[in-house]
Amino acid sequence: MTTPATKMFNLAKTFPSMKGQAAIGQELPPWDANFVDSWAASGAPSEGQRVTAQFLLAVWDPKQEWKSGRFDIMKALKIWDEKHLEAFLAWASNPWWP
């Protein structure tokens, strides 16, 4: 059985800038939303990584007010490269929430 954390881990891995970042493949459990949020709000990630983290957090819990800010689709579409857009469109073609 696939857990919500495993689903999020697998989704996060589809975004090249998230591989090996902010608990994505570095820690157990493989997905820790609060850790990702703290990392994204810290100023350490690039703008592309931050907007990607915001997207992932919005999938995890769209009603939560995250420290890193709300996901802005228009900003993401402006920043993301082709690989990131492909990852987003793959999710958006059949969206799911844990």
N, C-alpha and C positions, 0 to 999 in steps of 0.2 A: 504494500500500500504506500502510495506517495503522500507524504505529509505536506502541509502548506509551506513549511520552511524549505523543503526539498524542491518544491515547485518554484519558489522564489529564487533559490540558488541557481536552478537551471535556467530560469529567465534571465537573471543577472549575467550569467556566463555568456549569453548571446550578444552582449554589448562588449565590444573589444576593450573599451576603456575601463571596464569594471573587473576584468579578469585579474585576480590576485590583489584586489583592493578591498578595503573596508569589510573584512570578514567574508568576502566572496572567495571561498576556496582556501581560506587561511585558518579558520577556527571551526570548532563544533559548538553549537549547531552551525550548519552552513549558512544560515540566514539569521541575522540579528538586526532587526529594524532600528532599534535604539542606537546600536553601534554605528550603523550606516548613516543614520541621521546626524549623530555627533560628528562623525568624520566629514560629512558633506557640509556641515555648518562651521567647521574648524578653519576654513580658509586654505587647507592643505591641497584639496583636489583642484584640478583645472575647472574652468567653467563648464566644459563638456561633461566632465565626470560629475559635477554637482547637479546639472540638469538631469543627467541619467539617474543619479541617486534619487532625485525628486520624483522622477517618473516611477521608479521601483517602489518608493514609499507610498506613492499615490495608489499603486496597484494593491499594495499590502493593506492599506487602510486609508481610503480616500477622505474620510471625515476627520482624521487626526490633524491637528495643527503641529506640523513638524518644525523643529528648530531651523532646519535648512531652508525652509520656505515652501511655498506651494509650487507644484509643477505647472509650467507655462508652455503649452504645446507650441505656440508660435515662436517662442525663444528656442525651444528644442529643435524645431524644424530649420531654424536659421543656423544653428550651431552644429548639429549632427552631420557627420559625413555619411557616405553611402552605406557603409557597413552598419552604422547605428540606425539609420533610417530603415534598412532591411530588417533589423531586429525588432524595431518598433512596429513596422507594418505586419510582420509575421504575427506578433501578439494581437495587434488591432484587427487583423482579419478573422480572428476567433478569440475575442477577449475573455478573460476569466479573472476572478478574484478569489483569493484563498478563503 
